[in-house]
Amino acid sequence: MALSRFDNPTGASLTKFLIKPLISMIFCAGVSVCALAQNARPNTTNDSSTATTQTSVENTSPSRTTESHVRSGNKSVEKQTVEALGPNGQYQPASETEKETIHVNATTTRTVVRSYSWDVNGQRNLQQVTEEEARSSASGDVEVVRTSSESDGNGNLQVVQREVADTRTISPDVQETKTTTYLPNGNGDLTPSLQTRELQKRSADHRVEVKKTLLQPNSSGNWKVAEVKESTIKEDNKARTSEERISRPDSDGGLSEVSRTVGKETQSAAGEKTTTVETYFTNAPGVAADGGLRLNWQVTTVQKTDSGGKTTEQQRMQPNPNDTNGGLQVSTRTKYTVRYAASGTDETKTIQERDVNGAFQVVSVETRKSDQAPAPQVQVAPSEKPK
């Protein structure tokens, strides 16, 4: 399976492209740059909020997540605490993440994210710290430096990664970003280990093109192309289409396409959204590889929204392992419902999978109940597998 080396293996990048309104945010070079662009002006408004979500997954212990947000002047703190039900029937803290953001001035934002876990003695221990500083210029250029450190088990933090991203505005419709990742070598020094070069272009016909090149150092220390990902997204009224191609070096020294993802999203007059994503790879289960692309799966998502909530139904189709010439068949069904009430939000996610006899069986039921009043937002399709 030709997953991109840019992405987390559990992600379905084109599915996300189609569902999220990327046209409006594609020119953000990353999370840091987006955050800087949105929060460049210091906000002196003071506010705070807290929400608790109960999560129950069939055949697993329930959990409880508490999220809080406090903003005072130019500083905001967001905290998420996850608790698990212990053997005594009481909730016990399992993990905590705290994000502190300071808007130093109109062009500089500093962010620190701290992750904690609890040991068997009930003591909270610092596990990881990520420090980030983003600076923008009047021309629109942005520099982001992000340093990640992890605990060595004795309470000391060791730097494990540093990223330096530079984004330049070449023209009103073109941006270029170069990101270099530094990792510790055998001596403990940070050395360049990975580099990405990304070029983003936007055209007048609501088309966004992104070319992202991944480079790694060879034995001589020179940068060598390891992967190229080219994406195109186009909006036309209430329809959005996208295509993503991934190429890697072949035995002849050139680049060969190893995967392609094609997606389409449409919206009816009533507001119902239908998304179809097809993914092709050069190798498919049960079929001899011949260098050509073969359809490995198709995911269709239908989303309906009304005043009381939202319903998302998704089905994943894959080749029949017992009949490689029989086309695709539905292998997984997911139904995700959200119901709004004055007291909060109720969510239910049910996953069914086809068994060896061809019948669908419920493999997971997850329910969540939040005491936070719902707010209008873009609905993201549920993951294909429970977390």
Buried (B, 14 or more C-beta within 10 A) or exposed (E): EBBBBBEEEEEBBBBBBBBEEBBEEBBBBBEBBBBBBEBBEBEEEEEEEEBBBBBBBEEEEEBBBBBBBBBEEBBBBBBBBBBBBEEEEEBEBBBBBBBBBBBEEEBBBBBBBBBBBBEEEEEEEBBBBBBBBBBBEEEBBBBBBBBBBBBEEEEEBEBEBBBBBBBBBEEEEBBBBBBBBBBBEEEEEBEBBBBBBBBBBBEEEEBBBBBBBBBBBEEEEEBEBBBBBBBBBBBEEEEBBBBBBBBBBEEEEEBEBBBBBBBBBBBEEEEEBEBBBBBBBBBBEEEEEEEEBBBBBBBBBBBBBEEEBBBBBBBBBBBBEEEBEEEBBBBBBBBBBBBBEEEBBBBBBBBBBBEEEEEEEEBBBBBBBBEBEBEEEEBEBBBBEBE
